[in-house]
Structures are given as structure tokens and as C-alpha cells.
Amino acid sequence: MFVSLLLLCAGLLQAQEFEVKILLENAHVGELLFGCQAGGSAGYDRGKDIFCPPGGMGDTGLVWFAAPQAELPSLYKDIKDCVFPQRWELQVQPPLRKKLILKWVPQELPGELEFQLAGNGVDLDMKKTSELTISAKGSLQIIVRKNQPEATIEKK
């Protein structure tokens, strides 16, 4: 019985680990990665987080995760712990003559978590939308939280 309970608890914790890929069009990188893993933190985690390369020349958009500490460069991949809610600050700067496009696969987002993308005039559920077109420089927040149980109404 105790072993079954431990396995169930371990399964629940592991189920909240995830990694999401955001594909980018018209940006200096082709994708960004964010997620949660045991042992991750809000700070920079060597071996889990990856620094973003510098922007290219010409009419190229820029996208990056804000660094957890001001003295560090921006991030291409940011992994945090599995304690929710979690937030990622995403900086976006579209190219001058094109729009910046972010794409992801909603079906790959874990079912037990909510994924919200908000800021810069945007507020969307990432599980109901698969793409975002950005035409203005700004900051977005990716907010991941546990699903809220739906309220039940008791009948008398």
C-alpha cells in the first residue's frame, strides 16, 4: 500500500514536468524553449538553461526570455522548478518590414496545467490558440498554473 502511494505521488509530480517549444518566424532564433523540471529554479541553472545568441544583422526580429539576474544575458531556454504558478518574461521586437510569428502545439501542453500568454495587448489561452503574430515591440508573460477545479453547484 505504501509503495503504491509513493508511486502515485511520484507520478503526479513527474506529470507536471514539461518542456514547450515555441517556433519563431522572422526572428534571430528559430525557436525558444521553456518548461519545468525537478531541480530547476527561478535563477540561472547551468545545464538546464541556455543563453540566447545575439541578434543578427538586417531586418531580423528579436525574441528572448528575460534573464533571471540583471547581470546575465537573455535566455533561449529557461527551465524552472515544478512549483506553480510559474512565469516567464518574454521580450519581443518584430523586424521593421515583417511581423514576428510565434507558434506552438496546444495538444503538447500538459492537461493538468493552464498556459496563459498575456501582455502587449494580448491575453490568450495557449491551449486554445496555436499562433500569435506580433507587430509591436514589448513584453509578454507566459503564466503556467495548475488547473482550477470547476465549481460544483449542489442541488437541494
Buried (B, 14 or more C-beta within 10 A) or exposed (E): EEEEEEEEEEEEEEEBBBEBBBBBBBBBBEBBBBBBBEEBEEEBBEEBBBBBEEBEEEEBBBBBBBBBEEEEEBBBBBBBBBEBEBBBBBBBBBBEEBEBBBBBEEEEBBEEBBBBBEBBEBEEEBBEEEEBEBEEEBEBBBBBEEEEEEEEEEEE
